[in-house]
Amino acid sequence: MGGDGAVSSPAGSLQVRADVLQAPAPGVAELLHDQLITVVDGVITDMSSAPAPEPNVPARLDGVLMPGLVDAHIHAPQWPQLGIGLDLGLEQWLFDLTFPLEARCADTGYAADVWDHMVPTLLGLGTTTAVYHASTHVEATTALAEACVRHGQRAVIGRVAMDHPEGTPEWYRDADAAAAVSASRRSIDEIRGLGSSLVQPIITPRFIPACSDAALVGLGKLAADTGVIVQTHAAESDWQHGVVMERTGLRDVHALESFGLLRDHTVLAHGTHLDASDLSRLAATGAGVSHCPLSNSYFANAVFPARRVLDARVRVGLGTDVAGGPSASLWHNAAHAVTVSRMLSDGVDPNGAAHRGEVRIDAATAMWMATGGGADLVGLPVGLLAVGRRFDALQVVVDDRSGVRSVSPESRAHDDVASEWLERVMRAPDVRAVWVDGIAVV
């Protein structure tokens, strides 16, 4: 594990020598040639051009070194149904397929088996950080945190709260608002009690249709009391948007703010139905959106205008939304984010409206959302290879089986070489090694 161009020492330090490819900001691709990176206790302490060959300097890694990927929205209990039922509407998909599957996590042994398959698979795809929705079960949620620690994945993990008698099935819900808040508090305590810097809790009301007002108010107070960040679904689909408007008289974002849930680093999944007033409140509070482009294509009834949201100075990360999204690969989702932005720009009906302003994004913006954008969304010091950041990193080469040509960076000396390489890797990644917090995990 860890590749040939990395040398560890007994003192907990690591040196890696590689060409570094990353997106340090939206629309910016960066290729740094032959960097020697020093890591001490998981933190990058030095990063500079490699010296002339010396006995203690490692050989350069093949391919490129990239920041680890941050999946800002994934449903752990839905892992076994990945790619299933995508012809259904969201409400039917939830009640007929998803809720019954999530309810199985009452069996902690079953849940642990799922986690032990899911976490290493995600690491192998390059997902070094995952922001998880777990199930309603405290024990299964704690087991997920334990699996992440065991396999070496960084994770933000939320026990799902849902108590509304009309928005949830009788056999899969919290007994009442007090039970929803109490179990969420216990889950926070258990995850913190593991004593690992790799995992942290996140307060997780599923979404407004699944939670009573009393539960939402209680969870908002819990966030204020504990300092734990929040995640939920918001402005996701016609159905969900309509339910919230009918029940509260407010748009999702404004309703969440009234419950005390719109806070710094609050993660709102999807956000395809946001308007200018929503974006203003997100920017003001420090909340943001996990863009889930593949899932949105099936369930959201709209395309998320990533460019406009970024231009409004709102935080944006990238999520797979397993299993509403049919791929667990953030690479696939990054590529699809570029594709749907073109569809939003040009329209999908030759007789309809098109060219709706500057809404296209490029590969560098998509990869930034999958790395630094997701890290910023949840407030973690990862997503970029730079001094002071935690060393979550990937060794990646272009998959020769894909048909995408692998070209050495040195052979293409022109201004766009970094952008070109980012596109090649995004569309045909072959992840050879993975580090989390300076430890080789793949």
KAHU-V54999 format. One record per pair of residues at least 24 apart in sequence whose ideal C-beta (glycine too) atoms are under 7 Angstrom apart, sorted by the first residue. I is the first residue (numbers start at 1). J is the second residue. D is the distance in Angstrom with one decimal. If there is no record, write none. Layout:
i->[I	I]
j->[J	J]
d->[D	D]
This chain:
i->[1	1	1	2	2	2	3	3	3	3	4	4	5	5	5	5	6	7	12	12	13	13	13	14	14	15	16	16	16	17	17	17	17	17	17	18	18	18	18	19	19	19	20	20	20	21	21	21	21	21	21	22	22	22	22	22	23	23	23	23	23	23	24	24	25	26	26	26	27	27	27	28	29	29	29	29	30	31	31	31	31	33	34	37	39	39	42	42	42	42	43	43	43	44	44	44	44	44	44	45	46	47	47	47	61	62	63	63	63	63	64	64	64	65	65	65	66	66	66	67	67	67	67	67	67	67	68	68	68	68	68	68	68	68	68	69	69	69	69	69	69	70	70	70	70	70	70	70	70	71	71	71	71	71	71	71	72	72	72	72	72	72	72	72	72	73	73	73	73	73	73	73	74	74	74	74	74	74	74	75	75	75	76	76	76	76	76	76	77	77	77	77	77	78	78	79	79	79	79	80	81	82	82	82	82	83	84	86	86	90	90	90	91	95	99	99	102	102	103	103	105	105	105	106	108	108	108	111	111	112	112	115	115	115	116	119	119	119	119	120	121	122	122	123	123	123	123	123	124	124	125	125	125	126	126	126	126	126	127	128	128	128	128	128	129	129	129	129	129	130	131	131	131	131	131	132	132	132	133	133	133	134	134	134	135	136	136	136	136	138	138	138	138	141	142	142	142	145	145	145	146	148	148	149	149	149	149	151	152	152	152	153	154	154	154	154	154	155	155	156	156	156	157	157	157	157	158	158	158	158	158	159	159	159	159	160	160	161	161	161	161	161	161	162	162	162	163	163	163	164	164	164	164	167	167	168	177	177	177	177	180	181	181	181	181	184	184	185	188	188	198	201	202	202	202	202	203	203	204	204	205	205	206	206	207	207	207	207	208	208	208	209	209	209	216	216	217	217	219	220	220	220	221	223	223	223	224	229	229	229	229	229	230	230	230	231	232	232	232	233	233	234	234	234	235	235	235	235	235	235	236	236	236	236	237	237	237	238	241	251	253	253	253	254	257	262	263	265	265	265	267	267	269	269	270	270	270	271	272	272	272	272	272	273	279	279	279	282	283	283	283	288	288	288	288	288	289	289	290	290	290	290	291	291	291	291	291	291	292	292	292	292	293	293	293	293	294	294	294	294	294	294	295	295	295	297	298	299	303	303	303	305	305	306	306	306	307	307	307	307	307	308	315	315	316	316	317	317	317	317	318	318	318	318	330	331	331	334	334	334	334	335	335	337	337	337	338	338	338	363	363	363	363	364	364	366	367	367	390	391	391	391	392	392	392	393	394	394	395	395	396	396	396	396	396	397	397	398	398	398	398	399	399	399	402	404]
j->[433	440	442	433	435	440	61	395	432	433	59	61	58	59	60	61	58	58	40	41	38	39	40	39	438	58	58	61	65	50	57	58	59	60	61	60	61	64	65	64	65	409	64	65	385	64	66	418	421	422	425	66	67	371	384	385	364	367	368	371	372	422	372	384	368	310	365	368	362	364	365	364	364	418	419	422	418	409	417	418	421	409	60	385	391	438	390	391	437	438	388	390	391	385	386	387	388	389	391	387	387	385	386	387	395	397	395	396	397	432	396	421	425	385	393	395	393	394	396	371	382	383	384	385	392	393	126	128	129	382	392	393	394	434	436	126	127	128	330	370	371	129	317	370	371	374	375	382	383	127	129	130	131	319	320	330	131	267	290	317	318	319	374	377	378	131	267	269	290	292	319	321	130	131	132	319	320	321	322	133	322	323	115	118	132	133	134	144	101	102	105	134	135	322	323	114	118	322	323	114	323	322	323	326	328	326	323	298	326	237	239	299	239	169	169	172	135	172	171	172	135	137	140	137	139	140	143	140	143	143	147	143	144	147	147	147	148	151	153	151	328	153	328	151	153	434	441	442	431	442	328	329	431	330	394	429	431	434	330	153	154	392	434	436	154	155	380	382	392	155	156	202	231	267	378	156	157	158	158	160	204	158	159	160	160	160	162	172	174	183	186	187	190	187	187	190	191	191	194	199	194	198	199	194	196	198	199	441	436	439	441	436	198	382	392	436	437	198	199	200	202	378	191	199	201	202	201	202	203	204	231	183	184	187	204	204	206	204	205	206	211	215	219	206	210	211	211	212	215	209	210	211	212	209	210	210	212	214	215	218	215	215	218	219	222	219	222	222	226	228	437	228	228	229	230	231	228	230	231	232	232	261	232	233	232	233	234	240	244	252	255	240	243	244	259	261	259	260	261	259	260	261	260	260	261	263	260	263	265	266	378	379	261	263	266	267	256	261	268	269	270	268	270	271	270	271	272	273	274	278	269	270	272	300	299	300	301	301	273	278	278	281	282	281	281	287	287	377	378	379	377	378	319	321	296	300	304	304	296	300	302	303	304	302	309	312	314	314	312	313	314	314	315	316	317	377	314	316	317	318	319	377	316	317	318	319	337	369	319	320	321	325	333	336	337	340	325	326	327	332	333	336	321	324	325	340	324	324	340	343	344	344	359	337	341	361	341	358	359	360	361	359	376	377	369	373	369	373	374	377	369	370	373	374	370	426	429	366	367	370	426	426	427	361	366	369	362	363	366	419	422	423	426	419	422	426	422	426	437	435	437	438	435	436	437	435	431	434	432	433	425	429	430	431	432	430	432	424	425	428	430	428	429	430	428	428]
d->[6.4	3.9	6.2	5.2	6.7	3.3	5.0	4.7	6.1	4.1	5.9	6.9	4.9	5.1	5.2	3.5	6.0	4.5	6.8	5.4	6.7	6.4	4.8	4.2	5.2	5.8	6.9	6.9	6.5	5.3	6.6	4.8	6.8	4.9	6.7	6.0	4.0	6.6	3.7	5.0	6.8	5.8	6.8	5.1	5.4	4.0	5.4	6.8	5.6	6.3	6.7	5.8	5.4	6.8	6.3	5.9	4.5	4.4	3.9	6.4	6.9	6.6	6.7	5.9	6.3	5.5	4.5	5.0	6.1	5.3	5.1	5.7	4.2	3.9	4.3	4.6	5.7	5.9	6.1	3.8	6.0	6.9	6.2	6.8	4.3	4.4	5.4	6.0	3.8	4.1	6.9	6.1	6.9	6.7	6.5	5.3	6.7	5.4	5.3	6.6	6.6	6.8	6.7	5.6	5.3	5.9	5.8	5.4	3.4	6.5	5.8	6.8	6.7	6.7	5.6	5.9	6.8	4.8	5.5	4.4	6.8	5.3	5.5	5.5	6.6	6.2	6.5	2.8	6.4	6.4	3.5	5.8	5.8	6.9	6.7	4.7	5.0	6.3	4.4	5.2	6.3	4.4	6.2	6.6	6.1	3.1	5.3	6.8	5.7	4.9	7.0	4.6	6.5	5.8	5.4	5.7	4.9	6.1	3.8	3.3	6.1	4.6	4.3	5.5	6.8	6.0	6.9	4.4	3.8	5.7	2.9	5.3	5.4	6.8	5.8	6.4	5.4	6.8	4.8	4.7	5.8	6.5	6.7	6.4	4.8	6.8	5.4	5.6	6.3	4.2	5.1	6.7	4.6	5.7	3.7	5.4	4.5	6.2	6.9	6.2	4.7	5.7	4.7	6.8	6.4	4.3	6.8	4.9	6.0	5.2	5.7	4.6	5.6	6.5	5.4	4.9	4.7	6.5	6.3	4.3	3.9	5.0	4.1	5.6	4.6	5.3	5.6	3.8	5.7	4.7	6.8	6.2	5.1	3.8	5.8	5.1	5.9	4.5	5.2	5.4	6.9	6.7	6.3	6.4	5.6	5.5	5.5	5.3	6.6	5.5	6.3	5.2	6.6	6.9	4.8	6.9	4.7	6.4	6.0	6.7	5.9	4.1	6.4	4.9	4.2	6.8	6.5	6.0	6.7	5.1	4.5	6.9	6.5	6.2	5.9	6.9	4.8	6.6	5.8	5.5	5.8	6.2	5.4	6.1	5.9	5.3	6.4	6.8	6.3	5.5	5.4	4.9	6.6	5.1	7.0	4.5	6.5	4.8	5.8	4.5	6.7	6.2	5.3	6.3	4.6	5.5	6.0	6.7	4.9	5.8	3.8	6.3	5.1	6.9	6.4	5.7	7.0	6.7	5.0	5.6	4.8	5.5	6.1	6.0	6.2	6.6	6.7	4.1	6.4	3.0	5.7	6.4	5.7	3.7	6.3	5.1	5.2	6.3	5.0	6.8	6.3	6.0	6.0	4.5	3.9	5.9	6.1	5.4	4.9	6.7	5.4	5.5	5.1	4.1	4.4	5.1	5.2	3.6	4.0	5.7	4.4	6.6	3.8	6.0	5.8	6.3	6.1	6.0	5.9	5.7	6.7	5.4	6.3	5.4	6.7	5.2	5.2	4.8	5.3	6.7	5.0	6.8	6.8	6.9	5.5	3.9	7.0	6.3	4.9	6.6	6.0	6.1	4.6	6.9	4.0	6.5	5.5	6.8	6.6	4.7	2.6	4.8	6.3	6.7	6.7	6.0	6.3	6.9	4.4	6.5	6.6	7.0	5.1	5.9	4.5	4.0	6.9	6.8	6.5	4.7	6.1	4.0	6.9	6.1	6.5	5.0	6.3	3.9	5.1	6.8	6.8	3.9	6.6	5.9	5.7	5.3	5.2	4.5	4.7	6.0	4.0	5.3	6.5	6.7	6.0	5.2	6.6	6.7	5.7	4.7	5.9	6.4	6.3	6.7	6.2	5.7	7.0	6.0	5.6	4.2	4.0	6.7	4.7	6.1	6.3	4.1	5.6	4.6	5.8	4.8	5.2	5.6	2.8	5.9	6.8	4.7	6.5	5.3	5.0	6.9	4.0	6.8	5.7	7.0	5.5	6.8	6.3	6.2	4.5	6.8	3.9	5.7	5.6	4.4	4.4	5.1	4.0	6.2	5.9	6.8	5.4	5.2	3.6	4.0	3.7	6.6	6.6	5.5	5.0	6.4	4.3	6.3	5.3	6.4	6.1	5.3	6.6	6.2	4.7	6.5	5.4	6.1	5.7	4.7	5.5	5.3	5.7	4.9	3.2	4.0	4.1	4.4	6.9	6.0	4.8	5.8	4.9	4.0	5.6	4.9	5.4	5.7	5.5	6.5	4.4	6.9	6.6	6.0	5.2	6.8	5.1	4.5	5.3	6.0	5.7	7.0	5.8	5.9	5.6	5.8	6.7	4.5	6.6	5.2	6.7	4.8	5.5	5.6	4.5	4.0	5.5	5.3	6.6	5.5	6.8	4.9	6.1	5.2	6.1	5.1	6.7	4.4	6.5	4.1	3.6	3.8]
